[in-house]
Amino acid sequence: MKDLYNGRLYWLETLNDIRRYPSLTANKRTSVAIVGGGMSGSICGYVLAQSGIDVCIVERGEIAGGSTAANTGILQFCNDVMLSELIGQIGRQDAVLFYKACRDAVVHIGEIAAKLGKEVGFIPRSSLYYASTEQDVPKLRKEFEALQGSGFDVEFWTGEEISIHYPFHKPAAIITRGDAEINPCGFVYALADAAAAAGASIHEHTDIVDHATAGEGIQRLTTSTGIVLEAEHVIYAVGYEPEELRGQLVKADVNRTYALATEPQPDLSAWKDNILIWETARPYFYMRTTAEGRIIAGGHDEDNPKPLNSESERRKRTDKLYDRIKEHFPLFTGRLEYDWTAVFGESRDNLPFIGEDPKWPGVYYCLGYGGNGTVYSMIAANLLLNLIRGEEHPISHIVRLDRPSLESV
Ligand SMILES: Cc1cc2nc3c(=O)[nH]c(=O)nc-3n(C[C@H](O)[C@H](O)[C@H](O)COP(=O)(O)OP(=O)(O)OC[C@H]3O[C@@H](n4cnc5c(N)ncnc54)[C@H](O)[C@@H]3O)c2cc1C
């Protein structure tokens, strides 16, 4: 198992009464086996179980203990790849279809959050996406026109308009409506509990070390203790551990990133509408608030596939993130309380990997690589439900593993 993060994470400390699940100790047969109990595996497990499908989630460690624990909980329909750029990459029709699927996924996450009967910190928010430099303003304007022309709820703000509402100066911004924030770990635990209540079986401390297809298309997964889990379908929701896919996944890069959470701030009134803030620079800086009044910020990605081990080196990077908060909101006083570094997967065409293995029928992938991982996991759950039922999904051709857009990168 690879190191996914280190440092002091925030979300797990916000939770009480976490339910634990037993490891798999006897051979078992199920309709759908999901390998991985993070955000992706839990959303898939929930959606499939709610649809009456017999599903079993197996997790090597603990539910939400993978990169989900490092997630900063921002849900946006805009992606790391701008709509205007995606149009150039895959054509207008598919690019808009993909962006609309992301917008609908945020709504769907909110609907599920409301049904779980637990507080998971889902709050609808708008985002402020600002031009990091004057040179980026034409690009931002073009993006605004692409979004507005495709029916998204957006507004263009000049530098003066930003300064009227916020204590920082930036050349221009797009305001997007239809985004949200969430407590990712709270959401995943609540999803797992609801999936279990709907009939899913969940097994923590169950490491899948072998996978073969037996006669009549039955998938046979073997755990590190020799227990066999048979299934008609297997979904790999293994996050940023592509080596788990035995060479099936190509054209993905794993980098490292940084994040922090401050102490609760006594007064957040300067942060109008608790808007989600990010920028056009790449890699980008981003920040949000929490219900407790903390600020969570992240970014400053580096081209390195391992989390940084040295605490002092990590602190140098997260202190810079903290300075960026102060640059935007100079009057904030709360100190940095949590900080962490984590690996982060990105596909080379900026789209997630979701769909059936082109060479291995019955085997599916739910890999939401990119800054919008949670939104992608939601799309994946619905898409994979359709595929397993033998039905089409409107965006399956855009995100499948053998898509044409991967050939040119
Ligand atoms: C710092 C940071 C900030 C982020 N912020 C955001 C954000 O604001 N919004 C957003 O949408 N996304 C964000 N992301 C991305 C988001 O965290 C990921 O998309 C998401 O956590 C991926 O969930 P997952 O379930 O795919 O992976 P994971 O949470 O890593 O889960 C995969 C699980 O599979 C298990 N596993 C692997 N192999 C096996 C095996 N052989 N047998 C059994 N189990 C196995 C692992 O133990 C792990 O628990 C962020 C990521 C990072 C690192």
The ligand as an SDF file (V2000), in Angstrom:
LIG
                    3D

 53 58  0  0  0  0  0  0  0  0999 V2000
   -5.4920   17.4090   -0.5900 C   0  0  0  0  0  0  0  0  0  0  0  0
   -6.6350   16.9830   -1.4440 C   0  0  0  0  0  0  0  0  0  0  0  0
   -7.7310   17.8150   -1.5610 C   0  0  0  0  0  0  0  0  0  0  0  0
   -8.8070   17.4210   -2.3450 C   0  0  0  0  0  0  0  0  0  0  0  0
   -9.8710   18.2500   -2.4040 N   0  0  0  0  0  0  0  0  0  0  0  0
  -10.9510   17.8940   -3.1220 C   0  0  0  0  0  0  0  0  0  0  0  0
  -12.0880   18.7310   -3.1470 C   0  0  0  0  0  0  0  0  0  0  0  0
  -12.1200   19.7900   -2.5330 O   0  0  0  0  0  0  0  0  0  0  0  0
  -13.1630   18.3170   -3.8660 N   0  0  0  0  0  0  0  0  0  0  0  0
  -13.1550   17.1210   -4.5460 C   0  0  0  0  0  0  0  0  0  0  0  0
  -14.1620   16.7990   -5.1960 O   0  0  0  0  0  0  0  0  0  0  0  0
  -12.0890   16.3160   -4.5450 N   0  0  0  0  0  0  0  0  0  0  0  0
  -10.9890   16.6780   -3.8380 C   0  0  0  0  0  0  0  0  0  0  0  0
   -9.9030   15.8620   -3.8010 N   0  0  0  0  0  0  0  0  0  0  0  0
   -9.9700   14.6030   -4.5200 C   0  0  0  0  0  0  0  0  0  0  0  0
  -10.6680   13.5720   -3.6590 C   0  0  0  0  0  0  0  0  0  0  0  0
  -10.0510   13.4910   -2.4080 O   0  0  0  0  0  0  0  0  0  0  0  0
  -10.6060   12.2450   -4.3440 C   0  0  0  0  0  0  0  0  0  0  0  0
  -11.2940   12.3320   -5.5480 O   0  0  0  0  0  0  0  0  0  0  0  0
  -11.2880   11.1850   -3.5340 C   0  0  0  0  0  0  0  0  0  0  0  0
  -10.8500   11.1470   -2.2220 O   0  0  0  0  0  0  0  0  0  0  0  0
  -11.0220    9.8750   -4.1630 C   0  0  0  0  0  0  0  0  0  0  0  0
  -11.7720    8.9360   -3.4580 O   0  0  0  0  0  0  0  0  0  0  0  0
  -11.5490    7.4470   -3.8120 P   0  0  0  0  0  0  0  0  0  0  0  0
  -12.5720    6.7000   -3.1060 O   0  0  0  0  0  0  0  0  0  0  0  0
  -11.4780    7.3230   -5.2860 O   0  0  0  0  0  0  0  0  0  0  0  0
  -10.0830    7.1590   -3.2470 O   0  0  0  0  0  0  0  0  0  0  0  0
   -9.6350    6.8270   -1.7360 P   0  0  0  0  0  0  0  0  0  0  0  0
  -10.3090    7.6730   -0.7510 O   0  0  0  0  0  0  0  0  0  0  0  0
   -8.1510    6.7980   -1.7210 O   0  0  0  0  0  0  0  0  0  0  0  0
  -10.1890    5.3610   -1.5340 O   0  0  0  0  0  0  0  0  0  0  0  0
   -9.6440    4.2400   -2.2090 C   0  0  0  0  0  0  0  0  0  0  0  0
   -9.6440    3.1150   -1.2200 C   0  0  0  0  0  0  0  0  0  0  0  0
   -9.3090    1.9070   -1.8840 O   0  0  0  0  0  0  0  0  0  0  0  0
   -8.6510    1.0940   -0.9490 C   0  0  0  0  0  0  0  0  0  0  0  0
   -7.9230    0.0450   -1.6670 N   0  0  0  0  0  0  0  0  0  0  0  0
   -6.9460    0.2120   -2.5920 C   0  0  0  0  0  0  0  0  0  0  0  0
   -6.5330   -0.9770   -3.0380 N   0  0  0  0  0  0  0  0  0  0  0  0
   -7.2630   -1.9190   -2.3890 C   0  0  0  0  0  0  0  0  0  0  0  0
   -7.2750   -3.3470   -2.4170 C   0  0  0  0  0  0  0  0  0  0  0  0
   -6.4590   -4.0310   -3.2200 N   0  0  0  0  0  0  0  0  0  0  0  0
   -8.1430   -4.0020   -1.6150 N   0  0  0  0  0  0  0  0  0  0  0  0
   -8.9830   -3.3100   -0.7980 C   0  0  0  0  0  0  0  0  0  0  0  0
   -9.0050   -1.9650   -0.7380 N   0  0  0  0  0  0  0  0  0  0  0  0
   -8.1560   -1.2740   -1.5250 C   0  0  0  0  0  0  0  0  0  0  0  0
   -7.7190    2.0520   -0.2160 C   0  0  0  0  0  0  0  0  0  0  0  0
   -7.3370    1.5450    1.0420 O   0  0  0  0  0  0  0  0  0  0  0  0
   -8.5970    3.3110   -0.1190 C   0  0  0  0  0  0  0  0  0  0  0  0
   -9.2540    3.4340    1.1340 O   0  0  0  0  0  0  0  0  0  0  0  0
   -8.7940   16.2000   -3.0350 C   0  0  0  0  0  0  0  0  0  0  0  0
   -7.7100   15.3670   -2.9280 C   0  0  0  0  0  0  0  0  0  0  0  0
   -6.6280   15.7340   -2.1300 C   0  0  0  0  0  0  0  0  0  0  0  0
   -5.4670   14.8000   -2.0170 C   0  0  0  0  0  0  0  0  0  0  0  0
  1  2  1  0
  2  3  1  0
  2 52  2  0
  3  4  2  0
  4  5  1  0
  4 50  1  0
  5  6  2  0
  6  7  1  0
  6 13  1  0
  7  8  2  0
  7  9  1  0
  9 10  1  0
 10 11  2  0
 10 12  1  0
 12 13  2  0
 13 14  1  0
 14 15  1  0
 14 50  1  0
 15 16  1  0
 16 17  1  0
 16 18  1  0
 18 19  1  0
 18 20  1  0
 20 21  1  0
 20 22  1  0
 22 23  1  0
 23 24  1  0
 24 25  2  0
 24 26  1  0
 24 27  1  0
 27 28  1  0
 28 29  2  0
 28 30  1  0
 28 31  1  0
 31 32  1  0
 32 33  1  0
 33 34  1  0
 33 48  1  0
 34 35  1  0
 35 36  1  0
 35 46  1  0
 36 37  1  0
 36 45  1  0
 37 38  2  0
 38 39  1  0
 39 40  1  0
 39 45  2  0
 40 41  1  0
 40 42  2  0
 42 43  1  0
 43 44  2  0
 44 45  1  0
 46 47  1  0
 46 48  1  0
 48 49  1  0
 50 51  2  0
 51 52  1  0
 52 53  1  0
M  END
$$$$
